[in-house]
Amino acid sequence: MATPTPPVVPHQGRRRASGALEGEVLAALQRAGAPLTPREVQATLSGELTYSTVVTILSRLHGKEVLTRTPRGRAYAYAPLTDEAGLAARRMHKVLDGRADREVVLTRFADGLNDEDAALLRRLLTGAVPGPW
């Protein structure tokens, strides 16, 4: 009796994690320096993503309050709310805001800093170094 042949499944390449896709779209918007529609974002990514995927990613980033959007014709044009450093700071704030034990979290964060970063943080907190903002 012959063994059945397994079905052939076409190779679809490696899928990227949604965080990686969000990062690519966000980087494209930051490079542009001006609000872009989903079609314009798609074009900057060399057609690597479908239009519907770009729209989904932009909608998710807008929902996470990472992007602003304004009507442009029949679509929206999206722009980042801040630069990469600002986004990292926002993520840090969100993590901290979600914790009841803020003092413990901040203490462990500060304890994990290397000497150079700890000294910089000390200077920033005492106003000895003006922030880049």
VENQUI-V903185 format. One record per residue. N is the residue number from 1. RES is the residue in three letters. OMEGA is omega in whole degrees, -180 to 180 (999 if undefined). Layout:
BEGIN
((N;RES;OMEGA) (N;RES;OMEGA))
END
This chain:
BEGIN
((1;MET;-175) (2;ALA;177) (3;THR;-180) (4;PRO;178) (5;THR;179) (6;PRO;-180) (7;PRO;178) (8;VAL;179) (9;VAL;-178) (10;PRO;177) (11;HIS;-178) (12;GLN;179) (13;GLY;-180) (14;ARG;177) (15;ARG;177) (16;ARG;177) (17;ALA;-178) (18;SER;177) (19;GLY;178) (20;ALA;178) (21;LEU;178) (22;GLU;179) (23;GLY;179) (24;GLU;-179) (25;VAL;179) (26;LEU;178) (27;ALA;178) (28;ALA;179) (29;LEU;179) (30;GLN;178) (31;ARG;-176) (32;ALA;179) (33;GLY;179) (34;ALA;179) (35;PRO;180) (36;LEU;173) (37;THR;177) (38;PRO;179) (39;ARG;179) (40;GLU;176) (41;VAL;180) (42;GLN;-180) (43;ALA;-180) (44;THR;-180) (45;LEU;176) (46;SER;177) (47;GLY;-179) (48;GLU;-177) (49;LEU;177) (50;THR;179) (51;TYR;-178) (52;SER;177) (53;THR;179) (54;VAL;179) (55;VAL;179) (56;THR;-180) (57;ILE;179) (58;LEU;179) (59;SER;178) (60;ARG;179) (61;LEU;176) (62;HIS;178) (63;GLY;177) (64;LYS;-180) (65;GLU;176) (66;VAL;-178) (67;LEU;167) (68;THR;174) (69;ARG;179) (70;THR;180) (71;PRO;173) (72;ARG;-176) (73;GLY;-180) (74;ARG;-179) (75;ALA;171) (76;TYR;170) (77;ALA;-175) (78;TYR;177) (79;ALA;178) (80;PRO;177) (81;LEU;-176) (82;THR;178) (83;ASP;-177) (84;GLU;179) (85;ALA;178) (86;GLY;178) (87;LEU;178) (88;ALA;178) (89;ALA;178) (90;ARG;178) (91;ARG;179) (92;MET;178) (93;HIS;-179) (94;LYS;178) (95;VAL;-178) (96;LEU;-179) (97;ASP;-179) (98;GLY;-175) (99;ARG;176) (100;ALA;-176) (101;ASP;-176) (102;ARG;-178) (103;GLU;180) (104;VAL;-179) (105;VAL;179) (106;LEU;179) (107;THR;-180) (108;ARG;176) (109;PHE;-179) (110;ALA;179) (111;ASP;-178) (112;GLY;-179) (113;LEU;173) (114;ASN;-174) (115;ASP;-178) (116;GLU;180) (117;ASP;178) (118;ALA;179) (119;ALA;178) (120;LEU;179) (121;LEU;177) (122;ARG;180) (123;ARG;179) (124;LEU;-178) (125;LEU;178) (126;THR;179) (127;GLY;180) (128;ALA;179) (129;VAL;177) (130;PRO;179) (131;GLY;-179) (132;PRO;-178) (133;TRP;999))
END
